[in-house]
């Protein structure tokens, strides 16, 4: 539990942290309070999740720079690859139905 001037920071919450938390502010003219309900969910590991709103299609002018973002949330260390779909002998797919790709970048 860290105390900062205007906030209460709880790091690595656990199920026993569930409950109501109240901020009480007082001065010589009176007081005000606001209560927050904290629910801590337990979940099992899952496949990676992409950040909402990403990725986004892009249109660019010739000569301009382009940057793609792939922000993920993952329970385990993710293996991220950037692939470009390519055409080989006039086809985008191999005989096995797998798309032809060029590996551009790999992050572990």
Jmol script that loads the backbone (N, CA, C; Angstrom):
load data "model"
ATOM      1  N   UNK A   1       0.856  -1.174   0.000  1.00  0.00           N
ATOM      2  CA  UNK A   1       0.000   0.000   0.000  1.00  0.00           C
ATOM      3  C   UNK A   1       0.896   1.230   0.000  1.00  0.00           C
ATOM      4  N   UNK A   2       0.719   2.084  -1.007  1.00  0.00           N
ATOM      5  CA  UNK A   2       1.482   3.330  -1.073  1.00  0.00           C
ATOM      6  C   UNK A   2       0.528   4.494  -0.900  1.00  0.00           C
ATOM      7  N   UNK A   3       0.956   5.470  -0.169  1.00  0.00           N
ATOM      8  CA  UNK A   3       0.145   6.665   0.039  1.00  0.00           C
ATOM      9  C   UNK A   3       0.740   7.795  -0.780  1.00  0.00           C
ATOM     10  N   UNK A   4      -0.049   8.348  -1.667  1.00  0.00           N
ATOM     11  CA  UNK A   4       0.346   9.522  -2.421  1.00  0.00           C
ATOM     12  C   UNK A   4      -0.633  10.624  -2.049  1.00  0.00           C
ATOM     13  N   UNK A   5      -0.297  11.848  -2.369  1.00  0.00           N
ATOM     14  CA  UNK A   5      -1.071  12.992  -1.886  1.00  0.00           C
ATOM     15  C   UNK A   5      -2.569  12.880  -2.156  1.00  0.00           C
ATOM     16  N   UNK A   6      -2.951  12.584  -3.389  1.00  0.00           N
ATOM     17  CA  UNK A   6      -4.373  12.561  -3.728  1.00  0.00           C
ATOM     18  C   UNK A   6      -4.892  11.168  -4.058  1.00  0.00           C
ATOM     19  N   UNK A   7      -4.072  10.141  -3.862  1.00  0.00           N
ATOM     20  CA  UNK A   7      -4.519   8.814  -4.270  1.00  0.00           C
ATOM     21  C   UNK A   7      -4.036   7.742  -3.311  1.00  0.00           C
ATOM     22  N   UNK A   8      -4.641   6.599  -3.419  1.00  0.00           N
ATOM     23  CA  UNK A   8      -4.236   5.402  -2.690  1.00  0.00           C
ATOM     24  C   UNK A   8      -3.860   4.382  -3.750  1.00  0.00           C
ATOM     25  N   UNK A   9      -2.625   3.899  -3.741  1.00  0.00           N
ATOM     26  CA  UNK A   9      -2.152   2.946  -4.743  1.00  0.00           C
ATOM     27  C   UNK A   9      -2.013   1.583  -4.082  1.00  0.00           C
ATOM     28  N   UNK A  10      -2.694   0.603  -4.639  1.00  0.00           N
ATOM     29  CA  UNK A  10      -2.613  -0.765  -4.135  1.00  0.00           C
ATOM     30  C   UNK A  10      -1.952  -1.605  -5.216  1.00  0.00           C
ATOM     31  N   UNK A  11      -0.794  -2.136  -4.929  1.00  0.00           N
ATOM     32  CA  UNK A  11      -0.055  -2.927  -5.913  1.00  0.00           C
ATOM     33  C   UNK A  11      -0.299  -4.412  -5.691  1.00  0.00           C
ATOM     34  N   UNK A  12      -0.418  -5.143  -6.777  1.00  0.00           N
ATOM     35  CA  UNK A  12      -0.578  -6.605  -6.737  1.00  0.00           C
ATOM     36  C   UNK A  12      -1.714  -7.028  -5.810  1.00  0.00           C
ATOM     37  N   UNK A  13      -2.902  -6.552  -6.114  1.00  0.00           N
ATOM     38  CA  UNK A  13      -4.047  -6.870  -5.259  1.00  0.00           C
ATOM     39  C   UNK A  13      -4.336  -8.368  -5.252  1.00  0.00           C
ATOM     40  N   UNK A  14      -4.909  -8.821  -4.164  1.00  0.00           N
ATOM     41  CA  UNK A  14      -5.287 -10.223  -3.969  1.00  0.00           C
ATOM     42  C   UNK A  14      -6.759 -10.252  -3.562  1.00  0.00           C
ATOM     43  N   UNK A  15      -7.399 -11.422  -3.624  1.00  0.00           N
ATOM     44  CA  UNK A  15      -8.830 -11.495  -3.299  1.00  0.00           C
ATOM     45  C   UNK A  15      -9.202 -10.897  -1.941  1.00  0.00           C
ATOM     46  N   UNK A  16      -8.327 -10.981  -0.959  1.00  0.00           N
ATOM     47  CA  UNK A  16      -8.664 -10.426   0.360  1.00  0.00           C
ATOM     48  C   UNK A  16      -8.715  -8.893   0.355  1.00  0.00           C
ATOM     49  N   UNK A  17      -8.268  -8.258  -0.719  1.00  0.00           N
ATOM     50  CA  UNK A  17      -8.350  -6.795  -0.839  1.00  0.00           C
ATOM     51  C   UNK A  17      -9.736  -6.329  -1.285  1.00  0.00           C
ATOM     52  N   UNK A  18     -10.611  -7.275  -1.671  1.00  0.00           N
ATOM     53  CA  UNK A  18     -11.971  -6.902  -2.068  1.00  0.00           C
ATOM     54  C   UNK A  18     -12.633  -6.114  -0.945  1.00  0.00           C
ATOM     55  N   UNK A  19     -13.456  -5.150  -1.342  1.00  0.00           N
ATOM     56  CA  UNK A  19     -14.198  -4.421  -0.319  1.00  0.00           C
ATOM     57  C   UNK A  19     -14.448  -2.982  -0.697  1.00  0.00           C
ATOM     58  N   UNK A  20     -14.952  -2.235   0.272  1.00  0.00           N
ATOM     59  CA  UNK A  20     -15.246  -0.820   0.089  1.00  0.00           C
ATOM     60  C   UNK A  20     -14.098   0.018   0.626  1.00  0.00           C
ATOM     61  N   UNK A  21     -13.751   1.047  -0.111  1.00  0.00           N
ATOM     62  CA  UNK A  21     -12.712   1.990   0.281  1.00  0.00           C
ATOM     63  C   UNK A  21     -13.318   3.383   0.189  1.00  0.00           C
ATOM     64  N   UNK A  22     -13.073   4.195   1.201  1.00  0.00           N
ATOM     65  CA  UNK A  22     -13.670   5.528   1.243  1.00  0.00           C
ATOM     66  C   UNK A  22     -12.599   6.596   1.355  1.00  0.00           C
ATOM     67  N   UNK A  23     -12.765   7.634   0.532  1.00  0.00           N
ATOM     68  CA  UNK A  23     -11.926   8.823   0.610  1.00  0.00           C
ATOM     69  C   UNK A  23     -12.725   9.862   1.397  1.00  0.00           C
ATOM     70  N   UNK A  24     -12.180  10.329   2.489  1.00  0.00           N
ATOM     71  CA  UNK A  24     -12.837  11.323   3.328  1.00  0.00           C
ATOM     72  C   UNK A  24     -11.986  12.583   3.311  1.00  0.00           C
ATOM     73  N   UNK A  25     -12.581  13.697   2.893  1.00  0.00           N
ATOM     74  CA  UNK A  25     -11.868  14.974   2.822  1.00  0.00           C
ATOM     75  C   UNK A  25     -12.595  15.962   3.727  1.00  0.00           C
ATOM     76  N   UNK A  26     -11.839  16.592   4.610  1.00  0.00           N
ATOM     77  CA  UNK A  26     -12.435  17.535   5.554  1.00  0.00           C
ATOM     78  C   UNK A  26     -11.643  18.832   5.581  1.00  0.00           C
ATOM     79  N   UNK A  27     -12.353  19.918   5.799  1.00  0.00           N
ATOM     80  CA  UNK A  27     -11.704  21.185   6.133  1.00  0.00           C
ATOM     81  C   UNK A  27     -12.623  21.905   7.117  1.00  0.00           C
ATOM     82  N   UNK A  28     -12.317  23.126   7.470  1.00  0.00           N
ATOM     83  CA  UNK A  28     -13.088  23.818   8.507  1.00  0.00           C
ATOM     84  C   UNK A  28     -14.519  24.141   8.072  1.00  0.00           C
ATOM     85  N   UNK A  29     -14.808  24.008   6.766  1.00  0.00           N
ATOM     86  CA  UNK A  29     -16.147  24.305   6.262  1.00  0.00           C
ATOM     87  C   UNK A  29     -17.034  23.067   6.137  1.00  0.00           C
ATOM     88  N   UNK A  30     -16.446  21.903   6.325  1.00  0.00           N
ATOM     89  CA  UNK A  30     -17.240  20.688   6.221  1.00  0.00           C
ATOM     90  C   UNK A  30     -16.435  19.518   5.696  1.00  0.00           C
ATOM     91  N   UNK A  31     -17.147  18.509   5.249  1.00  0.00           N
ATOM     92  CA  UNK A  31     -16.467  17.306   4.766  1.00  0.00           C
ATOM     93  C   UNK A  31     -17.232  16.718   3.589  1.00  0.00           C
ATOM     94  N   UNK A  32     -16.535  15.887   2.858  1.00  0.00           N
ATOM     95  CA  UNK A  32     -17.123  15.163   1.736  1.00  0.00           C
ATOM     96  C   UNK A  32     -16.465  13.794   1.701  1.00  0.00           C
ATOM     97  N   UNK A  33     -17.202  12.814   1.259  1.00  0.00           N
ATOM     98  CA  UNK A  33     -16.641  11.465   1.171  1.00  0.00           C
ATOM     99  C   UNK A  33     -17.127  10.800  -0.101  1.00  0.00           C
ATOM    100  N   UNK A  34     -16.308   9.891  -0.612  1.00  0.00           N
ATOM    101  CA  UNK A  34     -16.707   9.083  -1.765  1.00  0.00           C
ATOM    102  C   UNK A  34     -16.197   7.677  -1.528  1.00  0.00           C
ATOM    103  N   UNK A  35     -17.057   6.705  -1.753  1.00  0.00           N
ATOM    104  CA  UNK A  35     -16.678   5.308  -1.547  1.00  0.00           C
ATOM    105  C   UNK A  35     -16.516   4.594  -2.876  1.00  0.00           C
ATOM    106  N   UNK A  36     -15.538   3.723  -2.927  1.00  0.00           N
ATOM    107  CA  UNK A  36     -15.228   2.907  -4.099  1.00  0.00           C
ATOM    108  C   UNK A  36     -15.377   1.446  -3.707  1.00  0.00           C
ATOM    109  N   UNK A  37     -15.931   0.657  -4.603  1.00  0.00           N
ATOM    110  CA  UNK A  37     -16.028  -0.784  -4.394  1.00  0.00           C
ATOM    111  C   UNK A  37     -14.950  -1.451  -5.234  1.00  0.00           C
ATOM    112  N   UNK A  38     -14.103  -2.232  -4.613  1.00  0.00           N
ATOM    113  CA  UNK A  38     -13.065  -2.972  -5.329  1.00  0.00           C
ATOM    114  C   UNK A  38     -13.444  -4.445  -5.355  1.00  0.00           C
ATOM    115  N   UNK A  39     -13.518  -4.993  -6.561  1.00  0.00           N
ATOM    116  CA  UNK A  39     -13.719  -6.430  -6.737  1.00  0.00           C
ATOM    117  C   UNK A  39     -12.458  -6.966  -7.401  1.00  0.00           C
ATOM    118  N   UNK A  40     -11.897  -8.007  -6.883  1.00  0.00           N
ATOM    119  CA  UNK A  40     -10.677  -8.605  -7.427  1.00  0.00           C
ATOM    120  C   UNK A  40     -11.058  -9.941  -8.047  1.00  0.00           C
ATOM    121  N   UNK A  41     -10.884 -10.040  -9.354  1.00  0.00           N
ATOM    122  CA  UNK A  41     -11.260 -11.252 -10.074  1.00  0.00           C
ATOM    123  C   UNK A  41     -10.090 -12.220 -10.156  1.00  0.00           C
ATOM    124  N   UNK A  42     -10.391 -13.474  -9.969  1.00  0.00           N
ATOM    125  CA  UNK A  42      -9.392 -14.511 -10.177  1.00  0.00           C
ATOM    126  C   UNK A  42      -9.664 -15.111 -11.548  1.00  0.00           C
ATOM    127  N   UNK A  43      -8.615 -15.336 -12.308  1.00  0.00           N
ATOM    128  CA  UNK A  43      -8.802 -15.905 -13.639  1.00  0.00           C
ATOM    129  C   UNK A  43      -7.661 -16.848 -13.946  1.00  0.00           C
ATOM    130  N   UNK A  44      -7.917 -17.721 -14.889  1.00  0.00           N
ATOM    131  CA  UNK A  44      -6.872 -18.648 -15.303  1.00  0.00           C
ATOM    132  C   UNK A  44      -6.120 -18.041 -16.487  1.00  0.00           C
ATOM    133  N   UNK A  45      -4.885 -18.477 -16.716  1.00  0.00           N
ATOM    134  CA  UNK A  45      -4.109 -17.948 -17.843  1.00  0.00           C
ATOM    135  C   UNK A  45      -4.857 -18.128 -19.161  1.00  0.00           C
ATOM    136  N   UNK A  46      -4.631 -17.212 -20.081  1.00  0.00           N
ATOM    137  CA  UNK A  46      -5.339 -17.249 -21.360  1.00  0.00           C
ATOM    138  C   UNK A  46      -4.411 -16.819 -22.486  1.00  0.00           C
ATOM    139  N   UNK A  47      -4.916 -16.935 -23.698  1.00  0.00           N
ATOM    140  CA  UNK A  47      -4.128 -16.525 -24.855  1.00  0.00           C
ATOM    141  C   UNK A  47      -3.958 -15.007 -24.829  1.00  0.00           C
ATOM    142  N   UNK A  48      -2.987 -14.473 -25.573  1.00  0.00           N
ATOM    143  CA  UNK A  48      -2.764 -13.024 -25.574  1.00  0.00           C
ATOM    144  C   UNK A  48      -4.004 -12.257 -26.042  1.00  0.00           C
ATOM    145  N   UNK A  49      -4.115 -11.033 -25.562  1.00  0.00           N
ATOM    146  CA  UNK A  49      -5.211 -10.141 -25.937  1.00  0.00           C
ATOM    147  C   UNK A  49      -4.602  -8.876 -26.527  1.00  0.00           C
ATOM    148  N   UNK A  50      -5.146  -8.418 -27.669  1.00  0.00           N
ATOM    149  CA  UNK A  50      -4.704  -7.157 -28.260  1.00  0.00           C
ATOM    150  C   UNK A  50      -5.387  -5.996 -27.560  1.00  0.00           C
ATOM    151  N   UNK A  51      -4.649  -4.906 -27.381  1.00  0.00           N
ATOM    152  CA  UNK A  51      -5.223  -3.704 -26.785  1.00  0.00           C
ATOM    153  C   UNK A  51      -6.378  -3.206 -27.647  1.00  0.00           C
ATOM    154  N   UNK A  52      -7.438  -2.770 -27.013  1.00  0.00           N
ATOM    155  CA  UNK A  52      -8.614  -2.280 -27.735  1.00  0.00           C
ATOM    156  C   UNK A  52      -8.232  -1.142 -28.669  1.00  0.00           C
ATOM    157  N   UNK A  53      -8.798  -1.160 -29.862  1.00  0.00           N
ATOM    158  CA  UNK A  53      -8.538  -0.108 -30.837  1.00  0.00           C
ATOM    159  C   UNK A  53      -7.334  -0.364 -31.711  1.00  0.00           C
ATOM    160  N   UNK A  54      -6.568  -1.380 -31.397  1.00  0.00           N
ATOM    161  CA  UNK A  54      -5.395  -1.727 -32.197  1.00  0.00           C
ATOM    162  C   UNK A  54      -5.594  -3.123 -32.752  1.00  0.00           C
ATOM    163  N   UNK A  55      -5.075  -3.480 -33.843  1.00  0.00           N
ATOM    164  CA  UNK A  55      -4.392  -2.615 -34.813  1.00  0.00           C
ATOM    165  C   UNK A  55      -5.402  -1.816 -35.629  1.00  0.00           C
ATOM    166  N   UNK A  56      -4.897  -0.828 -36.353  1.00  0.00           N
ATOM    167  CA  UNK A  56      -5.756   0.001 -37.197  1.00  0.00           C
ATOM    168  C   UNK A  56      -5.185   0.019 -38.603  1.00  0.00           C
ATOM    169  N   UNK A  57      -6.063  -0.086 -39.598  1.00  0.00           N
ATOM    170  CA  UNK A  57      -5.609  -0.001 -40.982  1.00  0.00           C
ATOM    171  C   UNK A  57      -5.039   1.384 -41.242  1.00  0.00           C
ATOM    172  N   UNK A  58      -4.088   1.459 -42.162  1.00  0.00           N
ATOM    173  CA  UNK A  58      -3.391   2.711 -42.416  1.00  0.00           C
ATOM    174  C   UNK A  58      -3.295   2.984 -43.907  1.00  0.00           C
ATOM    175  N   UNK A  59      -3.452   4.239 -44.284  1.00  0.00           N
ATOM    176  CA  UNK A  59      -3.204   4.700 -45.642  1.00  0.00           C
ATOM    177  C   UNK A  59      -2.075   5.715 -45.554  1.00  0.00           C
ATOM    178  N   UNK A  60      -1.082   5.587 -46.436  1.00  0.00           N
ATOM    179  CA  UNK A  60       0.083   6.474 -46.371  1.00  0.00           C
ATOM    180  C   UNK A  60       0.414   7.030 -47.746  1.00  0.00           C
ATOM    181  N   UNK A  61       1.005   8.206 -47.757  1.00  0.00           N
ATOM    182  CA  UNK A  61       1.498   8.809 -48.988  1.00  0.00           C
ATOM    183  C   UNK A  61       2.871   8.244 -49.304  1.00  0.00           C
ATOM    184  N   UNK A  62       3.199   8.140 -50.572  1.00  0.00           N
ATOM    185  CA  UNK A  62       4.518   7.666 -50.997  1.00  0.00           C
ATOM    186  C   UNK A  62       5.585   8.526 -50.323  1.00  0.00           C
ATOM    187  N   UNK A  63       6.592   7.881 -49.755  1.00  0.00           N
ATOM    188  CA  UNK A  63       7.703   8.576 -49.112  1.00  0.00           C
ATOM    189  C   UNK A  63       7.490   8.881 -47.645  1.00  0.00           C
ATOM    190  N   UNK A  64       6.276   8.647 -47.137  1.00  0.00           N
ATOM    191  CA  UNK A  64       6.032   8.927 -45.721  1.00  0.00           C
ATOM    192  C   UNK A  64       6.426   7.723 -44.867  1.00  0.00           C
ATOM    193  N   UNK A  65       6.538   7.944 -43.570  1.00  0.00           N
ATOM    194  CA  UNK A  65       6.856   6.878 -42.622  1.00  0.00           C
ATOM    195  C   UNK A  65       5.560   6.277 -42.087  1.00  0.00           C
ATOM    196  N   UNK A  66       5.600   4.991 -41.792  1.00  0.00           N
ATOM    197  CA  UNK A  66       4.434   4.288 -41.249  1.00  0.00           C
ATOM    198  C   UNK A  66       4.891   3.484 -40.044  1.00  0.00           C
ATOM    199  N   UNK A  67       4.075   3.480 -39.002  1.00  0.00           N
ATOM    200  CA  UNK A  67       4.388   2.693 -37.815  1.00  0.00           C
ATOM    201  C   UNK A  67       3.136   1.935 -37.390  1.00  0.00           C
ATOM    202  N   UNK A  68       3.279   0.633 -37.197  1.00  0.00           N
ATOM    203  CA  UNK A  68       2.184  -0.206 -36.727  1.00  0.00           C
ATOM    204  C   UNK A  68       2.439  -0.566 -35.268  1.00  0.00           C
ATOM    205  N   UNK A  69       1.381  -0.645 -34.486  1.00  0.00           N
ATOM    206  CA  UNK A  69       1.492  -1.010 -33.079  1.00  0.00           C
ATOM    207  C   UNK A  69       0.722  -2.294 -32.833  1.00  0.00           C
ATOM    208  N   UNK A  70       1.310  -3.162 -32.043  1.00  0.00           N
ATOM    209  CA  UNK A  70       0.653  -4.408 -31.669  1.00  0.00           C
ATOM    210  C   UNK A  70       0.868  -4.567 -30.163  1.00  0.00           C
ATOM    211  N   UNK A  71       0.080  -3.841 -29.383  1.00  0.00           N
ATOM    212  CA  UNK A  71       0.213  -3.882 -27.927  1.00  0.00           C
ATOM    213  C   UNK A  71      -0.623  -5.040 -27.412  1.00  0.00           C
ATOM    214  N   UNK A  72       0.020  -5.940 -26.694  1.00  0.00           N
ATOM    215  CA  UNK A  72      -0.674  -7.132 -26.212  1.00  0.00           C
ATOM    216  C   UNK A  72      -0.604  -7.241 -24.698  1.00  0.00           C
ATOM    217  N   UNK A  73      -1.590  -7.919 -24.153  1.00  0.00           N
ATOM    218  CA  UNK A  73      -1.603  -8.310 -22.751  1.00  0.00           C
ATOM    219  C   UNK A  73      -1.479  -9.827 -22.754  1.00  0.00           C
ATOM    220  N   UNK A  74      -0.517 -10.337 -21.979  1.00  0.00           N
ATOM    221  CA  UNK A  74      -0.263 -11.771 -22.003  1.00  0.00           C
ATOM    222  C   UNK A  74       0.172 -12.248 -20.626  1.00  0.00           C
ATOM    223  N   UNK A  75      -0.339 -13.404 -20.220  1.00  0.00           N
ATOM    224  CA  UNK A  75       0.059 -13.988 -18.942  1.00  0.00           C
ATOM    225  C   UNK A  75       1.462 -14.570 -19.000  1.00  0.00           C
ATOM    226  N   UNK A  76       1.884 -14.974 -20.168  1.00  0.00           N
ATOM    227  CA  UNK A  76       3.228 -15.525 -20.358  1.00  0.00           C
ATOM    228  C   UNK A  76       3.996 -14.600 -21.302  1.00  0.00           C
ATOM    229  N   UNK A  77       5.311 -14.724 -21.313  1.00  0.00           N
ATOM    230  CA  UNK A  77       6.132 -13.909 -22.209  1.00  0.00           C
ATOM    231  C   UNK A  77       5.695 -14.154 -23.653  1.00  0.00           C
ATOM    232  N   UNK A  78       5.200 -13.113 -24.347  1.00  0.00           N
ATOM    233  CA  UNK A  78       4.713 -13.341 -25.709  1.00  0.00           C
ATOM    234  C   UNK A  78       5.836 -13.439 -26.732  1.00  0.00           C
ATOM    235  N   UNK A  79       5.589 -14.172 -27.783  1.00  0.00           N
ATOM    236  CA  UNK A  79       6.476 -14.270 -28.943  1.00  0.00           C
ATOM    237  C   UNK A  79       5.749 -13.528 -30.056  1.00  0.00           C
ATOM    238  N   UNK A  80       6.262 -12.368 -30.453  1.00  0.00           N
ATOM    239  CA  UNK A  80       5.582 -11.523 -31.434  1.00  0.00           C
ATOM    240  C   UNK A  80       6.348 -11.550 -32.741  1.00  0.00           C
ATOM    241  N   UNK A  81       5.630 -11.773 -33.829  1.00  0.00           N
ATOM    242  CA  UNK A  81       6.230 -11.743 -35.166  1.00  0.00           C
ATOM    243  C   UNK A  81       5.466 -10.741 -36.018  1.00  0.00           C
ATOM    244  N   UNK A  82       6.195  -9.978 -36.811  1.00  0.00           N
ATOM    245  CA  UNK A  82       5.594  -9.129 -37.832  1.00  0.00           C
ATOM    246  C   UNK A  82       5.786  -9.834 -39.157  1.00  0.00           C
ATOM    247  N   UNK A  83       4.691 -10.079 -39.855  1.00  0.00           N
ATOM    248  CA  UNK A  83       4.715 -10.819 -41.111  1.00  0.00           C
ATOM    249  C   UNK A  83       4.110  -9.965 -42.220  1.00  0.00           C
ATOM    250  N   UNK A  84       4.652 -10.082 -43.408  1.00  0.00           N
ATOM    251  CA  UNK A  84       4.056  -9.453 -44.586  1.00  0.00           C
ATOM    252  C   UNK A  84       3.557 -10.567 -45.486  1.00  0.00           C
ATOM    253  N   UNK A  85       2.286 -10.493 -45.843  1.00  0.00           N
ATOM    254  CA  UNK A  85       1.718 -11.485 -46.756  1.00  0.00           C
ATOM    255  C   UNK A  85       2.242 -11.194 -48.158  1.00  0.00           C
ATOM    256  N   UNK A  86       2.740 -12.228 -48.811  1.00  0.00           N
ATOM    257  CA  UNK A  86       3.359 -12.053 -50.129  1.00  0.00           C
ATOM    258  C   UNK A  86       2.734 -12.994 -51.153  1.00  0.00           C
ATOM    259  N   UNK A  87       3.042 -12.720 -52.398  1.00  0.00           N
ATOM    260  CA  UNK A  87       2.559 -13.535 -53.509  1.00  0.00           C
ATOM    261  C   UNK A  87       3.739 -14.317 -54.070  1.00  0.00           C
ATOM    262  N   UNK A  88       3.539 -15.601 -54.293  1.00  0.00           N
ATOM    263  CA  UNK A  88       4.560 -16.466 -54.884  1.00  0.00           C
ATOM    264  C   UNK A  88       3.943 -17.146 -56.100  1.00  0.00           C
ATOM    265  N   UNK A  89       4.552 -16.952 -57.249  1.00  0.00           N
ATOM    266  CA  UNK A  89       4.047 -17.531 -58.505  1.00  0.00           C
ATOM    267  C   UNK A  89       2.561 -17.238 -58.721  1.00  0.00           C
ATOM    268  N   UNK A  90       2.161 -15.998 -58.435  1.00  0.00           N
ATOM    269  CA  UNK A  90       0.781 -15.580 -58.667  1.00  0.00           C
ATOM    270  C   UNK A  90      -0.214 -16.043 -57.628  1.00  0.00           C
ATOM    271  N   UNK A  91       0.255 -16.654 -56.545  1.00  0.00           N
ATOM    272  CA  UNK A  91      -0.659 -17.150 -55.518  1.00  0.00           C
ATOM    273  C   UNK A  91      -0.264 -16.604 -54.149  1.00  0.00           C
ATOM    274  N   UNK A  92      -1.257 -16.368 -53.317  1.00  0.00           N
ATOM    275  CA  UNK A  92      -1.014 -15.918 -51.941  1.00  0.00           C
ATOM    276  C   UNK A  92      -0.929 -17.086 -50.962  1.00  0.00           C
ATOM    277  N   UNK A  93      -1.299 -18.289 -51.428  1.00  0.00           N
ATOM    278  CA  UNK A  93      -1.336 -19.461 -50.553  1.00  0.00           C
ATOM    279  C   UNK A  93      -0.575 -20.614 -51.162  1.00  0.00           C
ATOM    280  N   UNK A  94       0.063 -21.397 -50.295  1.00  0.00           N
ATOM    281  CA  UNK A  94       0.760 -22.590 -50.738  1.00  0.00           C
ATOM    282  C   UNK A  94      -0.225 -23.718 -50.991  1.00  0.00           C
ATOM    283  N   UNK A  95       0.249 -24.854 -51.520  1.00  0.00           N
ATOM    284  CA  UNK A  95      -0.615 -26.003 -51.798  1.00  0.00           C
ATOM    285  C   UNK A  95      -1.319 -26.528 -50.546  1.00  0.00           C
ATOM    286  N   UNK A  96      -0.718 -26.281 -49.383  1.00  0.00           N
ATOM    287  CA  UNK A  96      -1.302 -26.741 -48.117  1.00  0.00           C
ATOM    288  C   UNK A  96      -2.338 -25.762 -47.553  1.00  0.00           C
ATOM    289  N   UNK A  97      -2.596 -24.656 -48.272  1.00  0.00           N
ATOM    290  CA  UNK A  97      -3.572 -23.670 -47.815  1.00  0.00           C
ATOM    291  C   UNK A  97      -3.018 -22.633 -46.855  1.00  0.00           C
ATOM    292  N   UNK A  98      -1.734 -22.748 -46.537  1.00  0.00           N
ATOM    293  CA  UNK A  98      -1.096 -21.797 -45.622  1.00  0.00           C
ATOM    294  C   UNK A  98      -0.638 -20.578 -46.424  1.00  0.00           C
ATOM    295  N   UNK A  99      -0.914 -19.360 -45.936  1.00  0.00           N
ATOM    296  CA  UNK A  99      -0.514 -18.178 -46.693  1.00  0.00           C
ATOM    297  C   UNK A  99       1.006 -18.034 -46.762  1.00  0.00           C
ATOM    298  N   UNK A 100       1.472 -17.497 -47.877  1.00  0.00           N
ATOM    299  CA  UNK A 100       2.888 -17.169 -48.003  1.00  0.00           C
ATOM    300  C   UNK A 100       3.144 -15.882 -47.230  1.00  0.00           C
ATOM    301  N   UNK A 101       4.178 -15.900 -46.394  1.00  0.00           N
ATOM    302  CA  UNK A 101       4.528 -14.711 -45.619  1.00  0.00           C
ATOM    303  C   UNK A 101       6.030 -14.511 -45.605  1.00  0.00           C
ATOM    304  N   UNK A 102       6.401 -13.264 -45.406  1.00  0.00           N
ATOM    305  CA  UNK A 102       7.802 -12.900 -45.206  1.00  0.00           C
ATOM    306  C   UNK A 102       7.907 -12.430 -43.761  1.00  0.00           C
ATOM    307  N   UNK A 103       8.824 -13.008 -42.977  1.00  0.00           N
ATOM    308  CA  UNK A 103       9.006 -12.605 -41.585  1.00  0.00           C
ATOM    309  C   UNK A 103       9.824 -11.319 -41.571  1.00  0.00           C
ATOM    310  N   UNK A 104       9.236 -10.249 -41.021  1.00  0.00           N
ATOM    311  CA  UNK A 104       9.898  -8.951 -40.987  1.00  0.00           C
ATOM    312  C   UNK A 104      10.608  -8.690 -39.669  1.00  0.00           C
ATOM    313  N   UNK A 105      10.012  -9.144 -38.568  1.00  0.00           N
ATOM    314  CA  UNK A 105      10.584  -8.860 -37.252  1.00  0.00           C
ATOM    315  C   UNK A 105      10.090  -9.906 -36.265  1.00  0.00           C
ATOM    316  N   UNK A 106      10.973 -10.322 -35.354  1.00  0.00           N
ATOM    317  CA  UNK A 106      10.615 -11.289 -34.318  1.00  0.00           C
ATOM    318  C   UNK A 106      11.037 -10.716 -32.973  1.00  0.00           C
ATOM    319  N   UNK A 107      10.126 -10.749 -32.011  1.00  0.00           N
ATOM    320  CA  UNK A 107      10.420 -10.276 -30.662  1.00  0.00           C
ATOM    321  C   UNK A 107      10.090 -11.382 -29.682  1.00  0.00           C
ATOM    322  N   UNK A 108      10.988 -11.636 -28.788  1.00  0.00           N
ATOM    323  CA  UNK A 108      10.752 -12.657 -27.752  1.00  0.00           C
ATOM    324  C   UNK A 108      10.749 -12.022 -26.392  1.00  0.00           C
TER     325      UNK A 108
END
end "model"
wireframe off; spacefill off
backbone 0.3
color backbone group
